[in-house]
Amino acid sequence: GAAAPPSMEEAVAKTCVEVLGKIGEGFSSAEVRDFLRRNGPTPLAIFLRQEISRFTLMIVRTRTLLLSLKLAVEGTIPMTSELQDAMTSLHNATLPEAVVRVSWPCPAVGYWLEDVARRMTQFSTWLAKGRLKCYWLPGFFNAQGFLTALKQESTRRHSSWSLETVVLRTEVTKYLTAEGASQASEEGGTFIYGLALDGAVWDNSNGVLAEPPPRVLVST
């Protein structure tokens, strides 16, 4: 007859192995030190160091949870309430609360893994190539810190400017992709992408906000 479906424990153990294989181990302190040596301790470089530190801590704690859960499922260590909660969440393809606490809310494990991969790519590219021309803003733990670092760098480039008087100005461009923006001139600013509109859409042809189509609540 047909093979019996895997038990909850078997399915969760398999998920643990899959997630562990996809999230890696984060970034080493040597990589960050080498980046700072090459690029200097600029405000954006310090911001990157802080983001990578938090990202790597998230990876370490998530790996610890999943490895412990795998051992608990195998009967090697006791099943604590936190591990039981994690097992239930993973069986339902949702993110365990223990992971949410060190990362960010996400409706499903698959979406969270996509976010982890995108953050890892952005950080890796930044470490390898230096300052980027286009940043995925939702990929930062502290987006406000990124904007503050931009203001600090602008102030340093203009000796007569004061940080207290520098303000941020946002301009929506007509570039449809991050790649297109990366090939354009920043003119002293920085390109960002990944923002969303709630209850409206952006009319790129006319450069204005517009009413969304029926049943469209959020647009990107």
C-alpha positions as CSV (number, residue, x, y, z in Angstrom):
1,G,0.0,0.0,0.0
2,A,0.9,3.7,0.0
3,A,3.6,4.8,2.4
4,A,2.3,6.4,5.6
5,P,2.6,10.2,5.7
6,P,5.4,11.5,7.9
7,S,4.6,12.2,11.5
8,M,4.5,15.8,12.8
9,E,7.9,15.2,14.4
10,E,9.4,13.8,11.2
11,A,8.0,16.7,9.1
12,V,9.3,19.3,11.6
13,A,12.8,17.7,11.8
14,K,12.9,17.9,7.9
15,T,11.9,21.5,8.0
16,C,14.6,22.3,10.6
17,V,17.2,20.8,8.3
18,E,15.9,22.7,5.3
19,V,15.9,26.0,7.1
20,L,19.3,25.5,8.6
21,G,20.7,24.8,5.1
22,K,19.2,28.0,3.7
23,I,20.1,30.6,6.4
24,G,23.8,30.0,6.6
25,E,25.8,31.2,9.6
26,G,25.8,34.9,9.1
27,F,28.9,37.1,8.7
28,S,32.2,36.9,10.4
29,S,33.7,39.8,12.3
30,A,36.8,39.5,10.1
31,E,34.6,40.3,7.0
32,V,33.3,43.5,8.7
33,R,36.8,44.5,10.0
34,D,38.2,44.2,6.5
35,F,35.3,46.3,5.1
36,L,36.0,49.0,7.6
37,R,39.7,48.9,6.9
38,R,39.1,49.4,3.2
39,N,36.3,52.0,3.5
40,G,36.9,53.8,6.7
41,P,34.6,54.3,9.7
42,T,32.0,56.4,7.7
43,P,28.5,56.8,9.2
44,L,27.1,54.4,6.6
45,A,29.9,51.9,7.3
46,I,29.2,52.0,11.0
47,F,25.5,51.6,10.3
48,L,26.3,48.5,8.1
49,R,28.4,47.0,11.0
50,Q,25.5,47.4,13.4
51,E,23.0,45.8,10.9
52,I,25.3,42.9,10.2
53,S,25.9,42.4,13.9
54,R,22.1,42.2,14.6
55,F,21.6,40.0,11.5
56,T,24.3,37.5,12.5
57,L,22.9,37.4,16.1
58,M,19.5,36.6,14.6
59,I,21.0,33.8,12.5
60,V,22.9,32.4,15.5
61,R,19.8,32.4,17.8
62,T,17.6,30.9,15.0
63,R,20.2,28.1,14.4
64,T,20.4,27.4,18.1
65,L,16.6,27.1,18.3
66,L,16.3,24.8,15.3
67,L,19.2,22.6,16.3
68,S,17.7,22.2,19.8
69,L,14.3,21.5,18.3
70,K,15.8,18.8,16.1
71,L,17.5,17.2,19.1
72,A,14.3,17.4,21.1
73,V,12.3,15.7,18.4
74,E,14.9,12.9,18.3
75,G,14.5,12.5,22.1
76,T,18.1,13.6,22.8
77,I,17.1,16.6,25.0
78,P,13.9,17.6,26.8
79,M,11.1,19.3,24.8
80,T,10.7,22.7,26.5
81,S,7.6,24.9,26.1
82,E,9.5,27.2,23.7
83,L,10.5,24.2,21.6
84,Q,7.0,22.8,21.6
85,D,5.7,26.2,20.4
86,A,8.4,26.3,17.7
87,M,7.4,22.8,16.6
88,T,3.7,23.7,16.3
89,S,4.6,26.8,14.3
90,L,6.9,25.1,11.9
91,H,4.3,22.3,11.4
92,N,1.9,25.0,10.3
93,A,4.6,26.7,8.1
94,T,4.5,29.8,10.3
95,L,7.4,31.5,12.0
96,P,8.1,30.6,15.6
97,E,7.6,33.4,18.1
98,A,11.2,32.9,19.3
99,V,12.4,33.7,15.8
100,V,10.0,36.7,15.4
101,R,11.5,38.2,18.6
102,V,15.0,38.4,17.1
103,S,14.0,39.1,13.5
104,W,10.7,40.6,12.1
105,P,7.1,39.5,11.8
106,C,6.4,37.4,8.7
107,P,3.2,35.4,7.8
108,A,5.1,32.3,6.7
109,V,8.5,30.6,6.9
110,G,8.9,30.7,3.2
111,Y,8.5,34.4,3.0
112,W,10.9,34.9,5.9
113,L,13.5,32.8,4.1
114,E,13.1,35.0,1.0
115,D,13.7,38.1,3.2
116,V,16.7,36.5,4.8
117,A,18.2,35.7,1.4
118,R,17.6,39.3,0.2
119,R,19.1,40.8,3.3
120,M,22.1,38.5,3.0
121,T,22.6,39.5,-0.7
122,Q,22.4,43.2,0.1
123,F,24.9,42.9,3.0
124,S,27.3,40.7,1.0
125,T,27.3,43.0,-2.0
126,W,27.8,46.1,0.2
127,L,30.7,44.3,2.0
128,A,32.3,43.3,-1.3
129,K,31.8,46.4,-3.4
130,G,31.5,49.2,-0.9
131,R,28.7,51.8,-0.8
132,L,25.8,50.8,-3.0
133,K,23.9,53.1,-5.3
134,C,20.5,51.6,-4.5
135,Y,19.4,50.2,-1.2
136,W,16.4,47.9,-0.3
137,L,15.2,50.0,2.7
138,P,12.8,47.4,4.2
139,G,15.9,45.1,4.4
140,F,17.2,47.0,7.4
141,F,16.4,46.4,11.1
142,N,16.9,50.2,11.7
143,A,15.8,52.0,8.7
144,Q,15.8,55.3,10.6
145,G,19.4,54.7,11.4
146,F,20.2,54.4,7.7
147,L,18.5,57.7,7.0
148,T,20.4,59.4,9.9
149,A,23.7,58.0,8.5
150,L,22.8,59.6,5.1
151,K,22.3,62.9,6.7
152,Q,25.6,62.6,8.6
153,E,27.5,61.8,5.4
154,S,25.9,64.7,3.6
155,T,27.0,67.0,6.4
156,R,30.6,65.8,6.2
157,R,30.7,66.5,2.5
158,H,29.7,70.1,3.1
159,S,31.8,71.8,5.7
160,S,29.4,74.7,6.1
161,W,26.4,72.5,6.8
162,S,25.1,71.6,10.3
163,L,23.5,68.2,11.0
164,E,20.7,69.9,12.9
165,T,19.7,71.9,9.8
166,V,20.0,69.0,7.2
167,V,16.6,67.6,6.2
168,L,15.7,64.6,4.1
169,R,13.8,65.1,0.8
170,T,12.2,62.3,-1.0
171,E,11.7,62.3,-4.7
172,V,9.9,59.5,-6.6
173,T,11.8,58.6,-9.7
174,K,10.6,56.9,-12.9
175,Y,12.9,54.0,-12.6
176,L,10.9,50.7,-12.5
177,T,13.7,48.5,-11.2
178,A,16.6,48.8,-8.7
179,E,19.0,47.9,-11.5
180,G,17.8,50.8,-13.6
181,A,18.3,53.2,-10.7
182,S,21.8,51.8,-10.0
183,Q,22.9,52.9,-13.4
184,A,21.7,56.5,-12.9
185,S,23.4,59.4,-11.3
186,E,22.6,59.9,-7.6
187,E,23.3,63.7,-7.7
188,G,24.3,63.7,-4.1
189,G,21.5,61.5,-2.9
190,T,20.8,57.8,-2.6
191,F,18.3,55.6,-4.3
192,I,16.1,53.4,-2.2
193,Y,13.4,50.9,-3.1
194,G,10.9,48.4,-1.6
195,L,8.4,50.9,-0.1
196,A,4.7,50.2,-0.3
197,L,1.5,52.4,-0.5
198,D,-1.5,51.6,1.6
199,G,-4.8,52.7,0.1
200,A,-3.3,54.3,-3.0
201,V,-1.1,53.6,-6.1
202,W,1.6,55.7,-7.7
203,D,0.8,57.0,-11.2
204,N,4.3,56.8,-12.7
205,S,3.3,58.6,-15.9
206,N,2.1,61.7,-14.2
207,G,4.1,61.5,-11.0
208,V,1.1,61.7,-8.6
209,L,-0.8,59.5,-6.2
210,A,-3.9,57.9,-7.6
211,E,-6.9,55.9,-6.5
212,P,-6.2,52.2,-6.3
213,P,-8.1,49.7,-8.5
214,P,-10.9,47.8,-6.8
215,R,-9.8,45.3,-4.0
216,V,-6.2,46.5,-4.2
217,L,-5.3,47.5,-0.6
218,V,-1.4,47.7,-0.9
219,S,0.7,48.5,-3.9
220,T,4.5,48.3,-4.3
